[in-house]
Amino acid sequence: MGITFAYAHPSLGRSPRGKRLERIKQSPNYRDGQFCNLSYTPLMEDNDKSLLLNLWEFLFKKTPGLKPNRDIPVVKNNLHELDNNLEFIQWLGHSSMYIQTNGLRFLIDPVLTNKWPESMMLKPFKGTNIYSTDDLPNIDYLIITHDHWDHLDYHTIKKLKDKVNVYICPLGVGEHLERWGVNPTDIIEMDWQDENMLNDDAKIYCLPARHFSGRTFKRNKTLWASYLLQLPDKKIYISGDGGYDTHFKEIGERFGEITLATLENGQYNDNWKYIHLMPNDLVKAINDLNAKKIITTHHSKFALAHHPWQEPIELVASKADSIHSQLIIPIIGEIIKFDETPPTQLWWKDN
């Protein structure tokens, strides 16, 4: 009974079916029953260890400094009272972000609850769960990069349902949203290279990423993606998760100078080098993108890999001289105005 209940829990989502599945089958990125990356992408690096041994080490290996010793600094702002004309991006921890620009409000990959069953896998560092769905104003566009649990949270979507006008997601992810009660007319599903006008002045492009998908053992039935928001006075790139590949350079060349880019930095492992950005590849991706400013994400809230929690920040900060962009390492909740570059506070030290 318990196993049956767990498998049937709505947080698992639902595989695409019907007209949605028929559309998926027409995608050039869908072959032999699953979505594929631009390049050959094994989930794990080939090595001499068995899959079982790799899994055992992932689950039980002890890593010094995996979590902070004490609460890390955070900033709590009242988003309901902020001026609607204020242009800024705010990192909410891990890959969750709030963006206010050109009269529009965007929410990216929100994971703002800590309830079962997600709480079994995603345990936030103490103090980092400072923002909840109640803290958010109404959202024009909620953007999902892929359906992994640390980017698409069942309880967050349920709580935000009455606050969100439109959901934007890669092909197939709409099936999860519909199962959770989102009206299908409020969902825009996109394939790589699709573009959609949000209003007369704002356009979104769905672009490649090098990753995978799945909320159960079924893999790659839904697409994963990065996005570029093109506005009259700025371009904002959202990488989602994914390893290094040619798409970063292609995006940089196609769109010219990007105003600000957010890039995955953290939860990496040598065995996952194809599906997550390794530290050296992060620098290459940043320089390929030709972005004016960079904010790195995917760190400082959950320990999903075996590296010290602050290692991703320290490594990218140490490479700042080789990065052709202005590097911003914000505190969770800090307001980052698009027309400013705040000095980096070494907030991760002594934790």
Secondary structure in CASP SS format (residue, H / E / C, confidence):
PFRMAT SS
TARGET T0000
AUTHOR 0000-0000-0000
METHOD secondary structure of the structure
MODEL  1
M C 1.00
G H 1.00
I H 1.00
T H 1.00
F H 1.00
A H 1.00
Y H 1.00
A H 1.00
H C 1.00
P H 1.00
S H 1.00
L H 1.00
G C 1.00
R C 1.00
S C 1.00
P C 1.00
R C 1.00
G H 1.00
K H 1.00
R H 1.00
L H 1.00
E H 1.00
R H 1.00
I H 1.00
K H 1.00
Q C 1.00
S C 1.00
P C 1.00
N C 1.00
Y E 1.00
R E 1.00
D C 1.00
G C 1.00
Q E 1.00
F E 1.00
C C 1.00
N C 1.00
L C 1.00
S C 1.00
Y C 1.00
T C 1.00
P C 1.00
L C 1.00
M C 1.00
E C 1.00
D C 1.00
N C 1.00
D C 1.00
K C 1.00
S C 1.00
L H 1.00
L H 1.00
L H 1.00
N H 1.00
L H 1.00
W H 1.00
E H 1.00
F H 1.00
L H 1.00
F H 1.00
K C 1.00
K C 1.00
T C 1.00
P C 1.00
G C 1.00
L C 1.00
K C 1.00
P C 1.00
N C 1.00
R C 1.00
D C 1.00
I C 1.00
P C 1.00
V E 1.00
V C 1.00
K C 1.00
N C 1.00
N C 1.00
L C 1.00
H C 1.00
E C 1.00
L C 1.00
D C 1.00
N C 1.00
N C 1.00
L C 1.00
E C 1.00
F E 1.00
I E 1.00
Q E 1.00
W E 1.00
L C 1.00
G C 1.00
H C 1.00
S C 1.00
S C 1.00
M E 1.00
Y E 1.00
I E 1.00
Q E 1.00
T E 1.00
N C 1.00
G C 1.00
L E 1.00
R E 1.00
F E 1.00
L E 1.00
I E 1.00
D C 1.00
P C 1.00
V C 1.00
L C 1.00
T C 1.00
N C 1.00
K C 1.00
W C 1.00
P C 1.00
E H 1.00
S H 1.00
M H 1.00
M H 1.00
L C 1.00
K C 1.00
P C 1.00
F C 1.00
K C 1.00
G C 1.00
T C 1.00
N C 1.00
I C 1.00
Y C 1.00
S C 1.00
T H 1.00
D H 1.00
D H 1.00
L C 1.00
P C 1.00
N C 1.00
I E 1.00
D E 1.00
Y E 1.00
L E 1.00
I E 1.00
I C 1.00
T C 1.00
H C 1.00
D C 1.00
H C 1.00
W C 1.00
D C 1.00
H C 1.00
L C 1.00
D C 1.00
Y H 1.00
H H 1.00
T H 1.00
I H 1.00
K H 1.00
K H 1.00
L H 1.00
K C 1.00
D C 1.00
K C 1.00
V E 1.00
N E 1.00
V E 1.00
Y E 1.00
I E 1.00
C E 1.00
P E 1.00
L C 1.00
G C 1.00
V C 1.00
G H 1.00
E H 1.00
H H 1.00
L H 1.00
E H 1.00
R H 1.00
W C 1.00
G C 1.00
V C 1.00
N C 1.00
P H 1.00
T H 1.00
D H 1.00
I E 1.00
I E 1.00
E E 1.00
M E 1.00
D C 1.00
W C 1.00
Q C 1.00
D C 1.00
E E 1.00
N E 1.00
M E 1.00
L C 1.00
N C 1.00
D C 1.00
D C 1.00
A C 1.00
K E 1.00
I E 1.00
Y E 1.00
C E 1.00
L E 1.00
P C 1.00
A C 1.00
R C 1.00
H C 1.00
F C 1.00
S C 1.00
G C 1.00
R C 1.00
T C 1.00
F C 1.00
K C 1.00
R C 1.00
N C 1.00
K C 1.00
T C 1.00
L C 1.00
W C 1.00
A C 1.00
S E 1.00
Y E 1.00
L E 1.00
L E 1.00
Q E 1.00
L E 1.00
P C 1.00
D C 1.00
K E 1.00
K E 1.00
I E 1.00
Y E 1.00
I E 1.00
S C 1.00
G C 1.00
D C 1.00
G C 1.00
G C 1.00
Y C 1.00
D C 1.00
T C 1.00
H H 1.00
F H 1.00
K H 1.00
E H 1.00
I H 1.00
G H 1.00
E H 1.00
R H 1.00
F H 1.00
G C 1.00
E C 1.00
I E 1.00
T E 1.00
L E 1.00
A E 1.00
T E 1.00
L E 1.00
E E 1.00
N C 1.00
G C 1.00
Q C 1.00
Y C 1.00
N C 1.00
D H 1.00
N H 1.00
W H 1.00
K C 1.00
Y C 1.00
I C 1.00
H C 1.00
L C 1.00
M C 1.00
P H 1.00
N H 1.00
D H 1.00
L H 1.00
V H 1.00
K H 1.00
A H 1.00
I H 1.00
N H 1.00
D H 1.00
L H 1.00
N C 1.00
A E 1.00
K E 1.00
K E 1.00
I E 1.00
I E 1.00
T E 1.00
T E 1.00
H C 1.00
H C 1.00
S C 1.00
K C 1.00
F C 1.00
A C 1.00
L C 1.00
A C 1.00
H C 1.00
H C 1.00
P C 1.00
W C 1.00
Q C 1.00
E H 1.00
P H 1.00
I H 1.00
E H 1.00
L H 1.00
V H 1.00
A H 1.00
S H 1.00
K C 1.00
A H 1.00
D H 1.00
S H 1.00
I C 1.00
H C 1.00
S C 1.00
Q E 1.00
L E 1.00
I E 1.00
I C 1.00
P C 1.00
I C 1.00
I E 1.00
G C 1.00
E C 1.00
I E 1.00
I E 1.00
K E 1.00
F C 1.00
D C 1.00
E C 1.00
T C 1.00
P C 1.00
P C 1.00
T C 1.00
Q C 1.00
L C 1.00
W C 1.00
W C 1.00
K C 1.00
D C 1.00
N C 1.00
END
